[in-house]
Each structure stands twice: as structure tokens, then as C-alpha cells.
């Protein structure tokens, strides 16, 4: 039986924004177990800081049980050799959110593009 996720894989879980005022929420961690569309993932939550708007990693490790079929989550498989401790989320030009590390990895996490007025 093929598995969608395997123990040891690294994933980024993005909570789908349902309303324009919803703030981005992310969870990045390592898959510990997977069965029948349910994954056990241990890692860190990332939340937008209210004053500056930076997205920061929460210091406490958590284990989450997530359903790949929930429809409320977007799950990205990350490179296995990625150093999770070196990851940062940076504000790009405009409203972009970019996941980066200190070794050249970069992933644009922007889920909406803002319209640009054309003259």
C-alpha cells in the first residue's frame, strides 16, 4: 500500500483562509506517523505578530493530528534535508510571505495577490 506521507518527512501546514480578515497561520514539523489520511506531526506553529505584522515561530513544540482530507488545510512536503531550526518567514515586497533558511531555500507562501492599479 502506497503512503502519501512517510515518517521523517517534513511538512508545512497552512490553514486555509476562509475570509479576507483571517490571518495566515502555519505549522511546520516532521511527520511521526501516517495512516488512512491522518498524520501525526510534531513541530512549531507560526503566527502573525499583531503590532509589526511579522510571522514568528512559537517557541513551544507541539504535536498535531491532522486530516489531509479536511479541506481546511493545505499541506506542502518540504525537502528532507531542510534544517527546521534555521527557517524564518520574511515579508517580501508588498504583502508576500516567504519561507527561507540560511542555505538558499526559499518558498513563496503568499495565498493572495493584491490588484495593482493600471493607468
N, CA, C and O atoms as a Tinker XYZ file with bonds, in Angstrom:
   476  protein
     1  N      0.847000   -1.180000    0.000000    73     2
     2  CA     0.000000    0.000000    0.000000    64     1     3
     3  C      0.891000    1.242000    0.000000    63     2     4     5
     4  O      1.773000    1.373000    0.849000    81     3
     5  N      0.664000    2.157000   -0.953000    73     3     6
     6  CA     1.425000    3.400000   -1.021000    64     5     7
     7  C      0.964000    4.358000    0.062000    63     6     8     9
     8  O     -0.220000    4.441000    0.389000    81     7
     9  N      1.934000    5.079000    0.607000    73     7    10
    10  CA     1.617000    6.076000    1.625000    64     9    11
    11  C      1.819000    7.462000    1.027000    63    10    12    13
    12  O      2.789000    7.699000    0.308000    81    11
    13  N      0.921000    8.355000    1.320000    73    11    14
    14  CA     1.048000    9.741000    0.876000    64    13    15
    15  C      2.183000   10.419000    1.632000    63    14    16    17
    16  O      2.985000   11.141000    1.039000    81    15
    17  N      2.253000   10.188000    2.938000    73    15    18
    18  CA     3.313000   10.742000    3.779000    64    17    19
    19  C      4.011000    9.605000    4.511000    63    18    20    21
    20  O      3.399000    8.596000    4.860000    81    19
    21  N      5.305000    9.794000    4.731000    73    19    22
    22  CA     6.089000    8.789000    5.448000    64    21    23
    23  C      6.711000    9.422000    6.682000    63    22    24    25
    24  O      7.015000   10.614000    6.682000    81    23
    25  N      6.904000    8.629000    7.739000    73    23    26
    26  CA     7.597000    9.158000    8.910000    64    25    27
    27  C      8.951000    9.741000    8.509000    63    26    28    29
    28  O      9.678000    9.166000    7.699000    81    27
    29  N      9.271000   10.890000    9.094000    73    27    30
    30  CA    10.520000   11.569000    8.792000    64    29    31
    31  C     10.386000   12.668000    7.754000    63    30    32    33
    32  O     11.271000   13.515000    7.635000    81    31
    33  N      9.280000   12.669000    6.991000    73    31    34
    34  CA     9.089000   13.746000    6.021000    64    33    35
    35  C      8.771000   15.041000    6.760000    63    34    36    37
    36  O      8.148000   15.036000    7.821000    81    35
    37  N      9.214000   16.144000    6.174000    73    35    38
    38  CA     8.965000   17.466000    6.726000    64    37    39
    39  C      7.818000   18.103000    5.964000    63    38    40    41
    40  O      7.749000   18.013000    4.739000    81    39
    41  N      6.919000   18.746000    6.697000    73    39    42
    42  CA     5.750000   19.353000    6.060000    64    41    43
    43  C      5.496000   20.751000    6.591000    63    42    44    45
    44  O      5.825000   21.079000    7.731000    81    43
    45  N      4.903000   21.561000    5.732000    73    43    46
    46  CA     4.379000   22.859000    6.112000    64    45    47
    47  C      2.871000   22.764000    5.967000    63    46    48    49
    48  O      2.367000   22.413000    4.901000    81    47
    49  N      2.157000   23.073000    7.025000    73    47    50
    50  CA     0.700000   23.029000    7.007000    64    49    51
    51  C      0.197000   24.460000    7.090000    63    50    52    53
    52  O      0.517000   25.187000    8.031000    81    51
    53  N     -0.582000   24.855000    6.115000    73    51    54
    54  CA    -1.158000   26.190000    6.081000    64    53    55
    55  C     -2.660000   26.061000    6.300000    63    54    56    57
    56  O     -3.331000   25.277000    5.628000    81    55
    57  N     -3.174000   26.829000    7.237000    73    55    58
    58  CA    -4.613000   26.847000    7.477000    64    57    59
    59  C     -5.254000   27.715000    6.404000    63    58    60    61
    60  O     -4.902000   28.884000    6.244000    81    59
    61  N     -6.184000   27.141000    5.681000    73    59    62
    62  CA    -6.842000   27.863000    4.583000    64    61    63
    63  C     -7.574000   29.081000    5.149000    63    62    64    65
    64  O     -8.340000   28.976000    6.107000    81    63
    65  N     -7.320000   30.236000    4.532000    73    63    66
    66  CA    -8.001000   31.466000    4.939000    64    65    67
    67  C     -9.360000   31.496000    4.259000    63    66    68    69
    68  O     -9.447000   31.480000    3.031000    81    67
    69  N    -10.418000   31.541000    5.057000    73    67    70
    70  CA   -11.764000   31.500000    4.507000    64    69    71
    71  C    -12.354000   32.890000    4.290000    63    70    72    73
    72  O    -13.231000   33.080000    3.447000    81    71
    73  N    -11.858000   33.866000    5.068000    73    71    74
    74  CA   -12.367000   35.229000    4.972000    64    73    75
    75  C    -11.197000   36.192000    4.824000    63    74    76    77
    76  O    -10.095000   35.893000    5.283000    81    75
    77  N    -11.414000   37.334000    4.196000    73    75    78
    78  CA   -10.322000   38.271000    3.931000    64    77    79
    79  C     -9.646000   38.762000    5.201000    63    78    80    81
    80  O     -8.465000   39.108000    5.165000    81    79
    81  N    -10.350000   38.804000    6.308000    73    79    82
    82  CA    -9.751000   39.274000    7.563000    64    81    83
    83  C     -9.012000   38.169000    8.333000    63    82    84    85
    84  O     -8.376000   38.448000    9.349000    81    83
    85  N     -9.088000   36.940000    7.867000    73    83    86
    86  CA    -8.353000   35.848000    8.516000    64    85    87
    87  C     -6.851000   36.081000    8.370000    63    86    88    89
    88  O     -6.372000   36.465000    7.303000    81    87
    89  N     -6.122000   35.845000    9.449000    73    87    90
    90  CA    -4.671000   35.998000    9.390000    64    89    91
    91  C     -4.038000   34.660000    9.005000    63    90    92    93
    92  O     -4.588000   33.602000    9.310000    81    91
    93  N     -2.876000   34.705000    8.333000    73    91    94
    94  CA    -2.207000   33.449000    7.965000    64    93    95
    95  C     -1.762000   32.688000    9.210000    63    94    96    97
    96  O     -1.254000   33.284000   10.160000    81    95
    97  N     -1.956000   31.368000    9.203000    73    95    98
    98  CA    -1.480000   30.502000   10.290000    64    97    99
    99  C     -0.788000   29.311000    9.651000    63    98   100   101
   100  O     -1.292000   28.700000    8.709000    81    99
   101  N      0.389000   28.998000   10.195000    73    99   102
   102  CA     1.192000   27.919000    9.637000    64   101   103
   103  C      1.670000   26.995000   10.754000    63   102   104   105
   104  O      1.765000   27.392000   11.915000    81   103
   105  N      1.967000   25.756000   10.375000    73   103   106
   106  CA     2.583000   24.785000   11.276000    64   105   107
   107  C      3.633000   24.058000   10.447000    63   106   108   109
   108  O      3.341000   23.572000    9.355000    81   107
   109  N      4.853000   23.985000   10.965000    73   107   110
   110  CA     5.939000   23.311000   10.255000    64   109   111
   111  C      6.501000   22.242000   11.163000    63   110   112   113
   112  O      6.857000   22.519000   12.309000    81   111
   113  N      6.585000   21.013000   10.657000    73   111   114
   114  CA     7.093000   19.945000   11.501000    64   113   115
   115  C      7.440000   18.685000   10.731000    63   114   116   117
   116  O      7.477000   18.662000    9.501000    81   115
   117  N      7.694000   17.635000   11.507000    73   115   118
   118  CA     8.093000   16.346000   10.973000    64   117   119
   119  C      6.975000   15.320000   11.189000    63   118   120   121
   120  O      6.393000   15.235000   12.270000    81   119
   121  N      6.694000   14.557000   10.152000    73   119   122
   122  CA     5.676000   13.515000   10.233000    64   121   123
   123  C      6.215000   12.386000   11.116000    63   122   124   125
   124  O      7.292000   11.849000   10.855000    81   123
   125  N      5.473000   12.033000   12.146000    73   123   126
   126  CA     5.843000   10.905000   13.007000    64   125   127
   127  C      5.138000    9.634000   12.571000    63   126   128   129
   128  O      5.698000    8.539000   12.642000    81   127
   129  N      3.895000    9.794000   12.115000    73   127   130
   130  CA     3.121000    8.625000   11.689000    64   129   131
   131  C      2.061000    9.086000   10.690000    63   130   132   133
   132  O      1.647000   10.245000   10.687000    81   131
   133  N      1.633000    8.145000    9.842000    73   131   134
   134  CA     0.600000    8.437000    8.867000    64   133   135
   135  C     -0.215000    7.174000    8.623000    63   134   136   137
   136  O      0.337000    6.086000    8.457000    81   135
   137  N     -1.545000    7.336000    8.603000    73   135   138
   138  CA    -2.422000    6.210000    8.298000    64   137   139
   139  C     -3.769000    6.739000    7.833000    63   138   140   141
   140  O     -4.373000    7.595000    8.479000    81   139
   141  N     -4.224000    6.223000    6.720000    73   139   142
   142  CA    -5.567000    6.483000    6.214000    64   141   143
   143  C     -5.940000    7.963000    6.172000    63   142   144   145
   144  O     -7.049000    8.334000    6.556000    81   143
   145  N     -5.024000    8.804000    5.709000    73   143   146
   146  CA    -5.330000   10.219000    5.558000    64   145   147
   147  C     -5.147000   11.063000    6.811000    63   146   148   149
   148  O     -5.441000   12.258000    6.807000    81   147
   149  N     -4.662000   10.446000    7.882000    73   147   150
   150  CA    -4.425000   11.153000    9.142000    64   149   151
   151  C     -2.933000   11.126000    9.437000    63   150   152   153
   152  O     -2.298000   10.073000    9.373000    81   151
   153  N     -2.374000   12.297000    9.762000    73   151   154
   154  CA    -0.946000   12.374000   10.061000    64   153   155
   155  C     -0.726000   12.920000   11.471000    63   154   156   157
   156  O     -1.450000   13.799000   11.938000    81   155
   157  N      0.282000   12.380000   12.124000    73   155   158
   158  CA     0.743000   12.895000   13.415000    64   157   159
   159  C      2.032000   13.655000   13.111000    63   158   160   161
   160  O      3.008000   13.073000   12.637000    81   159
   161  N      2.028000   14.971000   13.389000    73   159   162
   162  CA     3.139000   15.847000   13.026000    64   161   163
   163  C      3.592000   16.615000   14.260000    63   162   164   165
   164  O      2.768000   17.185000   14.976000    81   163
   165  N      4.902000   16.635000   14.514000    73   163   166
   166  CA     5.457000   17.385000   15.638000    64   165   167
   167  C      6.307000   18.522000   15.102000    63   166   168   169
   168  O      7.167000   18.323000   14.244000    81   167
   169  N      6.052000   19.723000   15.620000    73   167   170
   170  CA     6.792000   20.895000   15.156000    64   169   171
   171  C      6.356000   22.151000   15.869000    63   170   172   173
   172  O      6.034000   22.130000   17.057000    81   171
   173  N      6.349000   23.260000   15.121000    73   171   174
   174  CA     6.061000   24.571000   15.697000    64   173   175
   175  C      4.983000   25.298000   14.905000    63   174   176   177
   176  O      4.912000   25.194000   13.680000    81   175
   177  N      4.150000   26.035000   15.627000    73   175   178
   178  CA     3.182000   26.932000   14.997000    64   177   179
   179  C      3.870000   28.250000   14.686000    63   178   180   181
   180  O      4.802000   28.658000   15.379000    81   179
   181  N      3.402000   28.903000   13.643000    73   179   182
   182  CA     3.894000   30.218000   13.237000    64   181   183
   183  C      2.685000   31.138000   13.157000    63   182   184   185
   184  O      1.697000   30.832000   12.491000    81   183
   185  N      2.780000   32.280000   13.854000    73   183   186
   186  CA     1.653000   33.208000   13.904000    64   185   187
   187  C      2.101000   34.627000   13.586000    63   186   188   189
   188  O      3.249000   35.003000   13.823000    81   187
   189  N      1.175000   35.402000   13.047000    73   187   190
   190  CA     1.471000   36.809000   12.751000    64   189   191
   191  C      1.434000   37.610000   14.041000    63   190   192   193
   192  O      0.466000   37.549000   14.799000    81   191
   193  N      2.512000   38.371000   14.283000    73   191   194
   194  CA     2.615000   39.249000   15.435000    64   193   195
   195  C      1.725000   40.456000   15.177000    63   194   196   197
   196  O      1.785000   41.054000   14.103000    81   195
   197  N      0.894000   40.819000   16.162000    73   195   198
   198  CA    -0.169000   41.804000   15.957000    64   197   199
   199  C      0.316000   43.212000   15.645000    63   198   200   201
   200  O     -0.303000   43.898000   14.832000    81   199
   201  N      1.398000   43.663000   16.262000    73   199   202
   202  CA     1.821000   45.056000   16.091000    64   201   203
   203  C      2.619000   45.262000   14.809000    63   202   204   205
   204  O      2.247000   46.090000   13.977000    81   203
   205  N      3.708000   44.524000   14.640000    73   203   206
   206  CA     4.578000   44.712000   13.468000    64   205   207
   207  C      4.109000   43.925000   12.253000    63   206   208   209
   208  O      4.427000   44.290000   11.121000    81   207
   209  N      3.361000   42.856000   12.471000    73   207   210
   210  CA     2.894000   42.037000   11.362000    64   209   211
   211  C      3.847000   40.935000   10.957000    63   210   212   213
   212  O      3.574000   40.204000   10.004000    81   211
   213  N      4.987000   40.796000   11.676000    73   211   214
   214  CA     5.932000   39.722000   11.383000    64   213   215
   215  C      5.311000   38.371000   11.712000    63   214   216   217
   216  O      4.494000   38.260000   12.625000    81   215
   217  N      5.703000   37.348000   10.964000    73   215   218
   218  CA     5.258000   35.993000   11.286000    64   217   219
   219  C      6.390000   35.312000   12.038000    63   218   220   221
   220  O      7.486000   35.139000   11.506000    81   219
   221  N      6.117000   34.926000   13.277000    73   219   222
   222  CA     7.137000   34.387000   14.168000    64   221   223
   223  C      6.798000   32.956000   14.575000    63   222   224   225
   224  O      5.630000   32.582000   14.686000    81   223
   225  N      7.845000   32.171000   14.794000    73   223   226
   226  CA     7.684000   30.797000   15.278000    64   225   227
   227  C      7.438000   30.822000   16.779000    63   226   228   229
   228  O      8.167000   31.477000   17.524000    81   227
   229  N      6.410000   30.108000   17.221000    73   227   230
   230  CA     6.176000   29.960000   18.654000    64   229   231
   231  C      7.256000   29.031000   19.219000    63   230   232   233
   232  O      7.624000   28.053000   18.568000    81   231
   233  N      7.767000   29.321000   20.415000    73   231   234
   234  CA     8.897000   28.549000   20.940000    64   233   235
   235  C      8.555000   27.115000   21.364000    63   234   236   237
   236  O      9.429000   26.249000   21.355000    81   235
   237  N      7.323000   26.859000   21.727000    73   235   238
   238  CA     6.970000   25.534000   22.238000    64   237   239
   239  C      6.636000   24.553000   21.118000    63   238   240   241
   240  O      5.885000   24.872000   20.196000    81   239
   241  N      7.216000   23.342000   21.218000    73   239   242
   242  CA     6.924000   22.267000   20.259000    64   241   243
   243  C      5.560000   21.668000   20.576000    63   242   244   245
   244  O      5.177000   21.528000   21.738000    81   243
   245  N      4.849000   21.325000   19.531000    73   243   246
   246  CA     3.527000   20.721000   19.661000    64   245   247
   247  C      3.429000   19.521000   18.738000    63   246   248   249
   248  O      4.131000   19.427000   17.731000    81   247
   249  N      2.556000   18.622000   19.099000    73   247   250
   250  CA     2.220000   17.511000   18.216000    64   249   251
   251  C      0.772000   17.687000   17.804000    63   250   252   253
   252  O     -0.114000   17.835000   18.646000    81   251
   253  N      0.540000   17.670000   16.499000    73   251   254
   254  CA    -0.814000   17.831000   15.972000    64   253   255
   255  C     -1.208000   16.581000   15.201000    63   254   256   257
   256  O     -0.377000   15.919000   14.578000    81   255
   257  N     -2.471000   16.286000   15.259000    73   255   258
   258  CA    -3.065000   15.241000   14.432000    64   257   259
   259  C     -3.859000   15.978000   13.358000    63   258   260   261
   260  O     -4.775000   16.739000   13.670000    81   259
   261  N     -3.507000   15.753000   12.098000    73   259   262
   262  CA    -4.156000   16.487000   11.017000    64   261   263
   263  C     -4.737000   15.527000    9.988000    63   262   264   265
   264  O     -4.187000   14.459000    9.720000    81   263
   265  N     -5.863000   15.941000    9.422000    73   263   266
   266  CA    -6.511000   15.174000    8.365000    64   265   267
   267  C     -6.188000   15.805000    7.025000    63   266   268   269
   268  O     -6.444000   16.990000    6.812000    81   267
   269  N     -5.629000   15.019000    6.129000    73   267   270
   270  CA    -5.318000   15.525000    4.799000    64   269   271
   271  C     -6.587000   15.788000    3.995000    63   270   272   273
   272  O     -6.540000   16.506000    2.996000    81   271
   273  N     -7.705000   15.229000    4.407000    73   271   274
   274  CA    -8.959000   15.372000    3.677000    64   273   275
   275  C     -9.866000   16.445000    4.256000    63   274   276   277
   276  O    -11.012000   16.575000    3.826000    81   275
   277  N     -9.379000   17.218000    5.224000    73   275   278
   278  CA   -10.251000   18.168000    5.913000    64   277   279
   279  C    -10.748000   19.296000    5.022000    63   278   280   281
   280  O    -11.843000   19.814000    5.246000    81   279
   281  N     -9.978000   19.685000    4.027000    73   279   282
   282  CA   -10.360000   20.808000    3.186000    64   281   283
   283  C     -9.998000   22.153000    3.797000    63   282   284   285
   284  O    -10.039000   23.171000    3.107000    81   283
   285  N     -9.646000   22.175000    5.067000    73   283   286
   286  CA    -9.280000   23.420000    5.746000    64   285   287
   287  C     -7.771000   23.614000    5.805000    63   286   288   289
   288  O     -7.295000   24.653000    6.263000    81   287
   289  N     -7.014000   22.618000    5.346000    73   287   290
   290  CA    -5.561000   22.678000    5.412000    64   289   291
   291  C     -4.944000   22.498000    4.038000    63   290   292   293
   292  O     -5.441000   21.731000    3.213000    81   291
   293  N     -3.851000   23.217000    3.805000    73   291   294
   294  CA    -3.010000   22.992000    2.639000    64   293   295
   295  C     -1.712000   22.418000    3.185000    63   294   296   297
   296  O     -1.107000   23.013000    4.077000    81   295
   297  N     -1.271000   21.278000    2.671000    73   295   298
   298  CA    -0.089000   20.614000    3.210000    64   297   299
   299  C      0.961000   20.508000    2.115000    63   298   300   301
   300  O      0.718000   19.954000    1.042000    81   299
   301  N      2.147000   21.060000    2.417000    73   299   302
   302  CA     3.268000   21.058000    1.480000    64   301   303
   303  C      4.369000   20.164000    2.034000    63   302   304   305
   304  O      4.715000   20.263000    3.211000    81   303
   305  N      4.918000   19.299000    1.202000    73   303   306
   306  CA     6.060000   18.479000    1.599000    64   305   307
   307  C      7.317000   19.302000    1.340000    63   306   308   309
   308  O      7.519000   19.822000    0.243000    81   307
   309  N      8.156000   19.411000    2.364000    73   307   310
   310  CA     9.398000   20.183000    2.284000    64   309   311
   311  C     10.576000   19.245000    2.024000    63   310   312   313
   312  O     10.466000   18.041000    2.255000    81   311
   313  N     11.694000   19.778000    1.548000    73   311   314
   314  CA    12.876000   18.934000    1.354000    64   313   315
   315  C     13.309000   18.273000    2.664000    63   314   316   317
   316  O     13.306000   18.915000    3.714000    81   315
   317  N     13.682000   16.995000    2.604000    73   315   318
   318  CA    14.067000   16.248000    3.807000    64   317   319
   319  C     15.299000   16.796000    4.504000    63   318   320   321
   320  O     15.443000   16.648000    5.717000    81   319
   321  N     16.194000   17.431000    3.744000    73   319   322
   322  CA    17.436000   17.927000    4.330000    64   321   323
   323  C     17.317000   19.347000    4.886000    63   322   324   325
   324  O     18.315000   19.934000    5.303000    81   323
   325  N     16.123000   19.891000    4.896000    73   323   326
   326  CA    15.906000   21.242000    5.399000    64   325   327
   327  C     16.121000   21.283000    6.910000    63   326   328   329
   328  O     15.656000   20.399000    7.630000    81   327
   329  N     16.823000   22.303000    7.389000    73   327   330
   330  CA    17.036000   22.494000    8.825000    64   329   331
   331  C     15.871000   23.321000    9.361000    63   330   332   333
   332  O     15.826000   24.534000    9.157000    81   331
   333  N     14.931000   22.676000   10.043000    73   331   334
   334  CA    13.736000   23.367000   10.522000    64   333   335
   335  C     14.082000   24.494000   11.491000    63   334   336   337
   336  O     13.374000   25.499000   11.545000    81   335
   337  N     15.153000   24.338000   12.249000    73   335   338
   338  CA    15.562000   25.365000   13.198000    64   337   339
   339  C     16.071000   26.633000   12.532000    63   338   340   341
   340  O     16.107000   27.688000   13.167000    81   339
   341  N     16.463000   26.553000   11.277000    73   339   342
   342  CA    17.001000   27.715000   10.559000    64   341   343
   343  C     15.929000   28.454000    9.757000    63   342   344   345
   344  O     16.225000   29.478000    9.141000    81   343
   345  N     14.703000   27.959000    9.753000    73   343   346
   346  CA    13.655000   28.581000    8.945000    64   345   347
   347  C     13.202000   29.909000    9.537000    63   346   348   349
   348  O     13.144000   30.087000   10.754000    81   347
   349  N     12.885000   30.831000    8.639000    73   347   350
   350  CA    12.322000   32.123000    9.007000    64   349   351
   351  C     11.257000   32.474000    7.984000    63   350   352   353
   352  O     11.324000   32.049000    6.831000    81   351
   353  N     10.272000   33.256000    8.418000    73   351   354
   354  CA     9.299000   33.786000    7.477000    64   353   355
   355  C      9.560000   35.274000    7.365000    63   354   356   357
   356  O      9.611000   35.998000    8.359000    81   355
   357  N      9.725000   35.706000    6.127000    73   355   358
   358  CA    10.027000   37.116000    5.873000    64   357   359
   359  C      8.927000   37.736000    5.034000    63   358   360   361
   360  O      8.298000   37.089000    4.197000    81   359
   361  N      8.725000   38.995000    5.292000    73   359   362
   362  CA     7.800000   39.777000    4.488000    64   361   363
   363  C      8.533000   40.152000    3.213000    63   362   364   365
   364  O      9.600000   40.763000    3.269000    81   363
   365  N      7.978000   39.797000    2.072000    73   363   366
   366  CA     8.584000   40.160000    0.805000    64   365   367
   367  C      8.100000   41.528000    0.365000    63   366   368   369
   368  O      7.596000   42.311000    1.170000    81   367
   369  N      8.258000   41.805000   -0.908000    73   367   370
   370  CA     7.732000   43.066000   -1.437000    64   369   371
   371  C      6.216000   43.055000   -1.300000    63   370   372   373
   372  O      5.569000   42.058000   -1.618000    81   371
   373  N      5.667000   44.126000   -0.844000    73   371   374
   374  CA     4.217000   44.193000   -0.701000    64   373   375
   375  C      3.742000   43.264000    0.404000    63   374   376   377
   376  O      4.222000   43.351000    1.534000    81   375
   377  N      2.810000   42.381000    0.093000    73   375   378
   378  CA     2.196000   41.503000    1.087000    64   377   379
   379  C      2.733000   40.076000    1.063000    63   378   380   381
   380  O      2.209000   39.216000    1.771000    81   379
   381  N      3.765000   39.803000    0.267000    73   379   382
   382  CA     4.253000   38.437000    0.152000    64   381   383
   383  C      4.832000   37.928000    1.467000    63   382   384   385
   384  O      5.435000   38.681000    2.232000    81   383
   385  N      4.638000   36.653000    1.708000    73   383   386
   386  CA     5.251000   35.952000    2.834000    64   385   387
   387  C      6.132000   34.871000    2.230000    63   386   388   389
   388  O      5.669000   34.052000    1.436000    81   387
   389  N      7.423000   34.873000    2.616000    73   387   390
   390  CA     8.378000   33.947000    2.031000    64   389   391
   391  C      9.055000   33.154000    3.145000    63   390   392   393
   392  O      9.552000   33.735000    4.110000    81   391
   393  N      9.076000   31.827000    3.014000    73   391   394
   394  CA     9.768000   30.942000    3.945000    64   393   395
   395  C     11.190000   30.760000    3.433000    63   394   396   397
   396  O     11.384000   30.367000    2.283000    81   395
   397  N     12.192000   31.040000    4.272000    73   395   398
   398  CA    13.591000   30.945000    3.866000    64   397   399
   399  C     14.409000   30.276000    4.964000    63   398   400   401
   400  O     13.988000   30.198000    6.118000    81   399
   401  N     15.588000   29.796000    4.577000    73   399   402
   402  CA    16.556000   29.305000    5.556000    64   401   403
   403  C     17.894000   29.966000    5.261000    63   402   404   405
   404  O     17.964000   30.857000    4.414000    81   403
   405  N     18.944000   29.552000    5.936000    73   403   406
   406  CA    20.258000   30.157000    5.737000    64   405   407
   407  C     21.093000   29.430000    4.688000    63   406   408   409
   408  O     22.284000   29.705000    4.547000    81   407
   409  N     20.475000   28.499000    3.947000    73   407   410
   410  CA    21.220000   27.717000    2.953000    64   409   411
   411  C     20.653000   27.858000    1.539000    63   410   412   413
   412  O     20.969000   27.052000    0.664000    81   411
   413  N     19.821000   28.870000    1.312000    73   411   414
   414  CA    19.318000   29.116000   -0.033000    64   413   415
   415  C     17.909000   28.633000   -0.328000    63   414   416   417
   416  O     17.394000   28.877000   -1.419000    81   415
   417  N     17.269000   27.950000    0.624000    73   415   418
   418  CA    15.889000   27.511000    0.401000    64   417   419
   419  C     14.967000   28.725000    0.457000    63   418   420   421
   420  O     15.130000   29.606000    1.301000    81   419
   421  N     13.990000   28.758000   -0.460000    73   419   422
   422  CA    13.013000   29.844000   -0.477000    64   421   423
   423  C     11.694000   29.309000   -1.019000    63   422   424   425
   424  O     11.663000   28.610000   -2.032000    81   423
   425  N     10.593000   29.650000   -0.321000    73   423   426
   426  CA     9.266000   29.205000   -0.750000    64   425   427
   427  C      8.278000   30.345000   -0.523000    63   426   428   429
   428  O      8.102000   30.806000    0.605000    81   427
   429  N      7.636000   30.796000   -1.593000    73   427   430
   430  CA     6.653000   31.872000   -1.505000    64   429   431
   431  C      5.346000   31.277000   -0.976000    63   430   432   433
   432  O      4.777000   30.372000   -1.585000    81   431
   433  N      4.878000   31.794000    0.161000    73   431   434
   434  CA     3.663000   31.280000    0.793000    64   433   435
   435  C      2.463000   32.202000    0.594000    63   434   436   437
   436  O      1.416000   32.005000    1.211000    81   435
   437  N      2.612000   33.195000   -0.256000    73   435   438
   438  CA     1.545000   34.159000   -0.468000    64   437   439
   439  C      0.325000   33.450000   -1.028000    63   438   440   441
   440  O      0.417000   32.731000   -2.023000    81   439
   441  N     -0.820000   33.655000   -0.385000    73   439   442
   442  CA    -2.025000   32.978000   -0.862000    64   441   443
   443  C     -2.953000   33.913000   -1.623000    63   442   444   445
   444  O     -3.945000   33.467000   -2.200000    81   443
   445  N     -2.641000   35.204000   -1.630000    73   443   446
   446  CA    -3.469000   36.162000   -2.376000    64   445   447
   447  C     -2.572000   37.224000   -2.982000    63   446   448   449
   448  O     -1.601000   37.658000   -2.361000    81   447
   449  N     -2.887000   37.625000   -4.151000    73   447   450
   450  CA    -2.190000   38.735000   -4.798000    64   449   451
   451  C     -3.108000   39.940000   -4.767000    63   450   452   453
   452  O     -4.305000   39.828000   -5.031000    81   451
   453  N     -2.548000   41.081000   -4.445000    73   451   454
   454  CA    -3.331000   42.300000   -4.436000    64   453   455
   455  C     -3.327000   42.908000   -5.830000    63   454   456   457
   456  O     -2.305000   42.917000   -6.515000    81   455
   457  N     -4.474000   43.411000   -6.234000    73   455   458
   458  CA    -4.585000   44.023000   -7.564000    64   457   459
   459  C     -3.746000   45.297000   -7.610000    63   458   460   461
   460  O     -3.676000   46.057000   -6.644000    81   459
   461  N     -3.126000   45.499000   -8.741000    73   459   462
   462  CA    -2.328000   46.696000   -8.956000    64   461   463
   463  C     -3.104000   47.582000   -9.935000    63   462   464   465
   464  O     -3.535000   47.132000  -10.996000    81   463
   465  N     -3.267000   48.834000   -9.557000    73   463   466
   466  CA    -3.982000   49.752000  -10.437000    64   465   467
   467  C     -3.197000   49.962000  -11.726000    63   466   468   469
   468  O     -1.989000   50.192000  -11.679000    81   467
   469  N     -3.846000   49.890000  -12.842000    73   467   470
   470  CA    -3.207000   50.125000  -14.140000    64   469   471
   471  C     -3.652000   51.468000  -14.668000    63   470   472   473
   472  O     -4.826000   51.832000  -14.609000    81   471
   473  N     -2.702000   52.173000  -15.173000    73   471   474
   474  CA    -3.008000   53.509000  -15.729000    64   473   475
   475  C     -3.231000   53.431000  -17.214000    63   474   476
   476  O     -3.499000   54.449000  -17.852000    81   475
